[in-house]
Amino acid sequence: MSGNSLPKAWEDLLNSSSFIPVVVKAVERFFDANWTMEPNRHDFYEMVYMKRGNAVFELSGRSVAVGPNDILIIKPNQPHKVSVKSEAGCEFIVLYFEFMNRADNQYAEASMEDFLNFVSGKESGNFLTLKVSQKNEIINILNRISKERENADIGSELLNRLLILELFILISRALKMEWEDSIKGKSAKLKELIHISVKFIKNNFERDIALKDISNYVFLSPSYFIRAFKDEMKTSPISYLLKLRVERATELLTETDQKIGDIALSVGFSNQQRFNEIFKKYTGMTPLQYRRGNTP
């Protein structure tokens, strides 16, 4: 399979991700009702997809019941054990994975930005659970990955990597939906998240950040985040971001002799024309007019 023949969506995923998920090992197992496992831990993530039957995982002092079409993601270095609860036994697929930094091929405990903004955060605890339907795309890809790992044909390694990447995109979206559902109606939690996003904007407004970067930071979809932000802050997140940039620019125009183009870049604008337009919208004058009127 050549680079030119890759589906566009997969090409975009490969090109846009700083970290790539890499499966260390994939196994498909069946255990009878008498099987139990002693506590163990791994240096990498472990994803368990229960195909059939029921089991209980002991994790971080909690008992986590896992049934058909449940997915359990266990973070690195978490002691855990499992016992089968079905008389007919249980069958599951296990993926052990970690994340590789594309820049230097070094492995990292952080993943694709969107996924691990949430997964590595304290909100998600030591493990994650996800319920999916039998016909869900996630299940289809998990089964394909399990089969493809046994395939030695030319191109199978690349296909496997692309399938794994697509898997984590789908899981990220599913987790994001569950996360949003879990905080609906919880005004205190939502308020806390919005103020976390405000702090993120204040700390990063001078960088080239956009709406997606801000909403991803609190693991919310852009549309949901915009509504929640407006309810709490009485303005849109982008308007808030631009206002901070303009306020900082007014300080630099008054207190320094930096070139206007340099100021535009230093407060997060990609070019001076865009800076001029936004600055005039918020202040009623161009940056040059503002400097002339506010410089002794």
Secondary structure, DSSP 8 states (H G I E B T S, - for coil): --GGGS-HHHHHHHHH-SEEEEEEEEEEEEE-TT-B---B--SSEEEEEEEES-EEEEETTEEEEE-TTEEEEE-TT--EEEEE--TT-EEEEEEEEEEEETTT--EES--SHHHHHHHTSGGGTTEEEEE--TT-HHHHHHHHHHHHTT--STTHHHHHHHHHHHHHHHHHHHHHHHHHHHHTT-HHHHHHHHHHHHHHHHHHTTS---HHHHHHHTT--HHHHHHHHHHHHSS-HHHHHHHHHHHHHHHHHHH----HHHHHHHTT-SSHHHHHHHHHHHHSS-HHHHHHHH--
